[in-house]
């Protein structure tokens, strides 16, 4: 979990567009971020296995 101050800083509009930091809305993690879902890879996997993301199914072969 990211500190609330770090998450709040990331939500502010940056001075330059290249300084945008996209964070997971669930835990605040900035690495492994999936733009299509707004989640980090860890939260995405948890929600996908529980079937809470519509249209996403865990593959098995």
KAJOCOR-V319788 format. One record per residue. N is the residue number from 1. RES is the residue in one small letter. SS is DSSP state (H for helix, E for strand, C for the rest). OMEGA is omega in whole degrees, -180 to 180 (* if undefined). Layout:
BEGIN
[[N:RES:SS:OMEGA] [N:RES:SS:OMEGA]]
END
This chain:
BEGIN
[[1:x:C:177] [2:x:C:178] [3:x:C:-179] [4:x:H:179] [5:x:H:179] [6:x:H:179] [7:x:H:179] [8:x:H:179] [9:x:H:-180] [10:x:H:-179] [11:x:H:178] [12:x:C:178] [13:x:C:-178] [14:x:C:179] [15:x:C:179] [16:x:C:-175] [17:x:H:-180] [18:x:H:-179] [19:x:H:180] [20:x:C:176] [21:x:C:179] [22:x:C:-178] [23:x:C:176] [24:x:C:-178] [25:x:C:-177] [26:x:C:-176] [27:x:C:178] [28:x:C:-179] [29:x:C:-179] [30:x:C:179] [31:x:C:179] [32:x:C:-176] [33:x:E:177] [34:x:E:-175] [35:x:C:-177] [36:x:C:-176] [37:x:C:-179] [38:x:C:-177] [39:x:E:171] [40:x:E:-175] [41:x:H:-177] [42:x:H:179] [43:x:H:178] [44:x:H:-179] [45:x:H:179] [46:x:H:-178] [47:x:H:180] [48:x:H:-180] [49:x:H:178] [50:x:C:179] [51:x:C:-177] [52:x:C:176] [53:x:C:-178] [54:x:C:178] [55:x:C:-180] [56:x:C:-180] [57:x:C:179] [58:x:C:-178] [59:x:C:173] [60:x:C:180] [61:x:C:*]]
END
